[in-house]
Amino acid sequence: MSAAKIRALNDAFRQSFTGGRVMMTAGVAALPDNVRCQVFEQVRSFDAFTADNDPHGEHDFGNFEVNGRKFFWKIDLYEEPGVKGADDLPLTTRVLTIMLAEEW
């Protein structure tokens, strides 16, 4: 699959939180609700992709700050072994993990 197709699928998932699984670390889960909402909005609206943080052009990683704390998000792709979709390509699940940088 091309980087452009992966990028489009990653962006659609990250911006909507639909089409995959969204996970957060214990540190993010422990944040006050209003701060956690700010973090989620930063992930959804992230567009500061550069050659340094997105070398393959797939929009699968980002970092930002909220209230002076640094956060990372990462999209990983997991293929179901031996399972193919209607297009005869492996069935893939996107997993978006949101974490405090200190939890890396």
Beta strands, then each sheet from edge to edge (+ up, - down):
strand 1: 20-24
strand 2: 61-66
strand 3: 69-84
strand 4: 90-100
sheet 1: 1+ 4+ 3- 2+
end
